[in-house]
Amino acid sequence: MTLSTEALDYLSRGILSEIAAYIFYKTGAKNLDDKKLIDIMHHFADEERKHFLTLEHQYDQHVRSEKWVTYRDIMNKDGLPEIGEDMGERHVRRLSKVKDATDIMDILELALELEHDAYDLYKEGAEKADDADLRKTFEYLTQFELGHIKNVEQMMAEHKK
């Protein structure tokens, strides 16, 4: 089944968003001293990598494009991919801020913003998806992002004490 241009756009935006989130969490973890928080950031990064692979699989099923092959190879290896201009101004701004952040609350506030953006993207994608499989993928990712939001909010509450 051929997806609409709008559906492919949501998949593409999701793919780029997950790569940017992966980079964000890996970079943020480098600025932390707390082992527990570092482990959580690495866990989030791994989940973002898995989300990327889910979206990339959906994209590939419908398009069979070579566009994402290099990203897939990079996301299956250690190290960080480069963040290009096509990632979007918000992700570039967040990445710049997280690189300079030394306070855990600054990192968590950026993470919360990141997760809310992802939630909104997938929720909107699910509402607009004509394809049942794609809608399920977006609904699945929406629930994951909601869990991430709750986790980040819980970490923020713990660190405010």
N, C-alpha and C positions, 0 to 999 in steps of 0.2 A: 504494500500500500504506500502510496506517495503522500508525504506529509505536506501541509501547507507551508508557505514561506514563513508565516508567523510562527508555526510550530518549530521549524528549523532554526529560526532566530532565537527562540527560547532555549533550545538545546545548545546552540552556540554560546549564548550568554551564560548559561549554566556551566558549560565546560570551562570557559574562561574564568568564571567566578570561583570554581573549585580549585583551579590551578593557583589563582591569587590567594585563596584562603589557605591552601597548603603552604605556600611561601610565607604568608603572614604568620602562621603558627610556628613554623620552623624558625623563622627569624625572631619572633617574640620569645621563644624558649631560650635563645642565646643570651637574652638580656636578664634572665632570672637567676636567682641564687637558690631558691627553694626547690629541692629535688621533687617533691610531690607536685608542685605546679609545673615544673619542667616536664614531668611524665604526663601530666594532663594535656599540656600543649602538644606534645608529641602524639598523644592519642588522638587529639582533634585533627592534627595534620594527617594522620593515617586514615581517619574517617573521610576527610576531604579528598584524599587520593582515591579511596574506594568510590566515593560519589562521582568523581571524575570518570572513573572506569565505567560506571553504570551509564552515565550520560553519553560517553563516547561510544559505548556499545549500541545504544539506541540510535545515535546519529549514524553510525556505520551501517546498521541494519537497513536504514531507509535511504542512505545516500551512496554508500560504498565509496566514500571519498578518501583520498590519501591525505587530506588536509591535516588530520589529527594524528597521523602515524608517528611523527617525530615527538609530539607531546606525549603520546602513549608510552613510547620508549623511554622518555625522560622520567615520566611519573612512576615507572616501574624500577627505577634505579635510585640509589642514594644521591644526595646532593640536591641543590635547588635549581629549577629551570630559571631562565631569564624571564623577567616580566617585561613584556613589550608594551608599546603604546596602545595596542588594541585591547589591553586588559581594562582600560577605563581609568579615568582620572581619579575616581574614588579609591580604587585599589592601589594606585600608585601613591596617592596621598597617605593612605593607611600604612603602606609598607614603609614609606619615608618616616612616618611618625613612630612606628614600632621599632625601627632601627635605632632611633634616638632615645626611646623610652627607657627609663631606669626605675620607674615606680610601677609596681604591680597593678595598681588601680588604673593607671593610664593604659596599660596593655589590656586589661580586662574591659575597660570602656570601649576600646577599639574593637576588641573581639565581639562584644555585645552588638555593636553597630554592624559589624561584618555578618553576624548570624541573623540579625533582623533583615538585612538586605537580602540574604540568601533565602530566608523564609518567604519574604514578600515575592521574590522572583518565582519560586517554585509554586507558591499558592496561586499566583496569577497565571502561571503556565498551566497548572492543573485545571483551573476554571475555563481556560480557553482551548484546551487540547481537544481535538476531534477524535484522535486515535486513542482507543481504550488502553493500550499498553503504555503509551506515552503518558496518559493521565495518571495511570497507576504509578509510573516511575516518579512523576512530579509529586504525587500525594505521599509516596514513600519518603522522598527527600524532604518534603514539608515537615513530616513528623520527626525526622532526624534533626532538622534544623531547630524545631521547637524544643527538642531535648537538649540541644546545644545551648539554646537561649537560657533554659532553666539551669543548666550546669554553670554557665558563666555568671548568672545572677546569684546563684548560691555561693560561688567562689567570692564574688564581690561582697556579699553579706558577711561571709566569714572573715574577710580581710578588713572590713570596717570596724570590727570588734576590737 
